[in-house]
Amino acid sequence: MAELKVTGAGTGCQNVTSKDVESGVGGTSSGGGDEGQRKRSAWDSKLQYLFMVVSFAVGLGTFWRFPFLTQKHGGGAFLIPYVVMMCIEGVPLLYLELAIGQRLRSGCVEVWNQIHPLLAGLGLTTVVACLCVGIYFPAIIMWVCFYLFHSFQSPLPWSDCPVYTTEANLTQPEPACDLSDPASYFWYHNALKISPGIDHPGGFQLEMLGCHILVWGLLCLCVSKGIKSSGKVAYVTTSLPYVVMVIFFIRGITLKGSVTGITHMFTPEMKDLLQLQPWFDAASQIFFSIGVGFGGLIAFASYSPMHNNIFRDAILVCFVNVIVAVFGSAVTFCIIGFKATVTYERCLDHEVKTVPELASRFGSVTVQCNIELLEGICSNGSLSGAICHGHNVSVPITRQMFEQEFMDRIPEFENLTLPDQTFRYCNLQDDLNEVVEGTGLVFIVYTQAINEFGPSAPFWSVVFFLMLMSMGIGAMFGNLECWLSAVYDMNLCPRMKKRWVISCKSSGRRFADEIQWMIGFRPNIIWRMMWKFVSPAALLAMFVSSLFLQFSEPITYRAYNEQTARMQDATYPWYAILTSTALVLSSILWIPGVALGRKLGLFHYDNAGKGTGEPATCTDSTTTIVD
């Protein structure tokens, strides 16, 4: 029979009614306990709780990774696996985490220990994973902070290529910038000061160190008073990004090519869904965006009133996540469409300039050309006066004329190429399909597009990076809460107030009873089947597919090539593979390690969970399962 076990200094479990353990809102969770026992903090309001959960669940990944995956996997077709995986993974797992956090009133470490002592390692695995995320995620916010400070100048520092003076007293742009563009050059050479590879660590950057310290200072200030301070900051970190998104969408839709970008986004390529990768990426995006499995949602729910409707919260948060992902992608594709159109028109302008020059220099000894081909082109009456040697070259060729007469014949011009004039293959669709991921999308594509906003570019840059700053800080709250709740639950700090712990071990049916007691109705058979079979099967399939996709090809990373000013694949050195393996094992080994240690009696964890805030009480639903 399942049992309810009280650990700590309690004397047992008192039979009380549901009303007796109703947790209030706006201060602390009520309950009995020893005199002087500190009560568990609670959200000031339901709105504050929802803002915090949404701020954590709708972060930077939703804004920059989802558009990349949409662009990579068939445009609008990617919405199909995303919504499917949201239904079979996202909503059930979010519902589950909110339920166990709210019922057991603990963070991720103590929650799993209460569910079963052999599962305590799962909580420690979550904490270590959050620590790993906490190492690199503030670095992303640091880059945002760096760009924010550089946005307060006009013109923007990434609007033009830096120049140098040659020995002949000629001004030339930096070769790396001339090969790429000013936005890419600033990102790689000014922000990152990128080295050729992982085996060349580069120098020490004091400017970035200052930004990093500032970011951690802001994070510590936001959580200095627990959820009382971070909950209030969540009002800003949640609402500001959506306001800025709407403003950017209104501005973006007025740009040329924006409709082309949005049309490209919603044009599905269904053949991509026959591959494994889109489904795996959709599933992984659910975890990255909602944050299930990272412990933050469990901690947030532990501060909610005991009878808060977690089912409605789970549905609402997932719905907001999908809407923001689609709307944020629409904003991004407005910018991508604008950038692709500008790139395409510049390419056409280059071709329009190149064709007459090649024609006018026909017959030069430096040109190895096909005379019959050129004469055939010049025989076109509508263009002969514009581009053909020996005719009136004062009539300018237009983009439309070039597209109509020459776009499909670019390969035929390869043998007309001069040393200083080359043809380029201009294709708007290829520019739209150019995949840009993560930091490249934010720090290159967006900044390059902001350059085109004219005199108002600094204003839009400040607004944009303030939005990213708020999204990043909001997403970090969940990781910080995971750490802090673990410290309380494990009683790592002796000065932290000891609290009661309720350890409930129950079956799925008992868990459904607990949810019914909390929200007033029982999860139906669909949710129970999701928790027992569908979601675990999907997680297992995701794990197996990740192993297959990871090791089916050599493991590489993207390194910067100074000669081409582009990123290229490079293999990891042996010590990098060893380090990454150690990081992975540092988290997952807690699961078998703790279980084996408890089985062998090497250590006990019963008295460690005195950091939770719920008194030892029995409810109408748990009375029947007490031994």
CORURQUI-V36730 format. One line per field, one symbol per residue. phi: phi as a letter, one per 20 degrees, with the letter a starting at -180 (. if undefined). psi: psi as a letter, one per 30 degrees, with the letter a starting at -180 (. if undefined). burial: I if it has 24 or more other ideal C-beta (glycine too) atoms within 12 Angstrom, else O. Layout:
phi: ???
psi: ???
burial: ???
This chain:
phi: .fcddddoefdqdefcefffdfeednqceeqepffnffeffbffbfffffffffffeddfffedefffffffdnmffffffffffffecfffffgffffffffelbefffgffffagfegfffffffffffffffeffffffffffffffeebcfffdecffccdffemdecfggffffdagffffffddfelfefafecfneedfffffffffffffffffdfdmffefffffgefeeggfffgffffffffeffnffffffffeeedffffeefggfffffffgffefnfndnfffffffeegfdfeffffffffffffffffffffffffffffffffffffffffffgffgfffffefnffedeceffffffffffffdgfecefndfefefedffffffdcgedggfegedfegdccedeebfffffefecdlffffedffffffgefmfeggffffffffffffffffffgffffffffffffelfdfefffcecddddbefffffffffffdnbegffffffffecfffffffffffffffffdfcgeccededffdlcebfbefffffffffffffffeffffffffffffemfbcdfeeedeeddffcddgeeffdef
psi: klljkklbglfakkjlleffgkklkhclkllallkfkklkllkeleeeeeeeeeeefiaeeeefeeeeeeeehgbffffefeeefeefeeeeeeeeeeeeeeefhlaeefeeeeekefgffeeeeeeeeeeeefefefeeeeeeeeeeeffhlklkfgflkkllklfghkkklkeeeefcleeeeeeefeefhklfafgifaakjeeeeeeeeeeeeeeeeegehbfeeeeeffeefeeeeeeeeeeeeeeeffkkfeeeeeeeegjkjfffffleeeeeeeeeeeeeeegkfffeeeeeffglkfgkifeeeeeeeeeeeeeeeeeeeeeefeeeeeeeeeeeeeeeeeeeeeeeeeefgkfkffjjljeeeeeeeffjeffefefkkfajgfjkkleeeeeeffefgefffeggklegjkkkjkjeeeeefjkkkceeeefeeeeeeeeffbfgeeeeeeeefeeeeeeeeeffeeeeeeeeeeeeefhfjffkkkllkkjkjlleeeeeeeeeeefflkklfeeeeeeeeeeeeeeeeeeeeeeeeegflkjllklkjfefhlklkkkklefeeeeeeeeeffeffeefeeeeeeefgflkgegfhgflgkljlkleffefgk.
burial: OOOIIIIIOIOOIIOOOIOOIOIIIOOIIIIOIOOOIIIIIIIIOIOIIIIIIIIIIIIIIIIIIIIIIIIIIIIIIIIIIIIOIIIIIIIIIIIIIIIIIIIIIIIIIIIIIIIIIOIIIIIIIIIIIIIIIIOOIIIIIIIIIIIIIIIOOOOIIIIOIOOOOOOOOOOOOIOIIOOIIIIIIIIIIIIIOIOOOOOOOOOOOOOIOOIIOIIIOIIOOIIOOIIOIIIIIIIIIIOIIIOIIOOIIOIIOOIOIIOIIIOIIOIOIOOIIOOOIIIIIIIIIIIIIIIIIIIIIIIIIIIIIIIIIIIOIIOIIIIIIIOIIIIIIIIIIIIIIIIIIIIIIOIIOOIIIIIIIIIIIIOOOOIOIOOOOIOOIIOOOOIIOIIIIOOOOOOOIOIOIIOOIIIOOIOOIOOIOIOOOOIIOIOIOOIIIIOIIIIIIIIIIIIIIIIIIOOOIIOIIIIIIIIIIIIIIIIIIIIIIIIIIIIIIIIOOOOOOIIIIIIIIIOIOIIIIIIIIIIOOOIOOOIIOIIOOIIOOIIOOIOOIOOOOOOOOOOOOOIIOOOOIOIOOOOOOOOOOOOOOOOOOOIOOIIOIIIOOOOOOOOOIOOIIIIIIIIIIIIOIIOOIIO
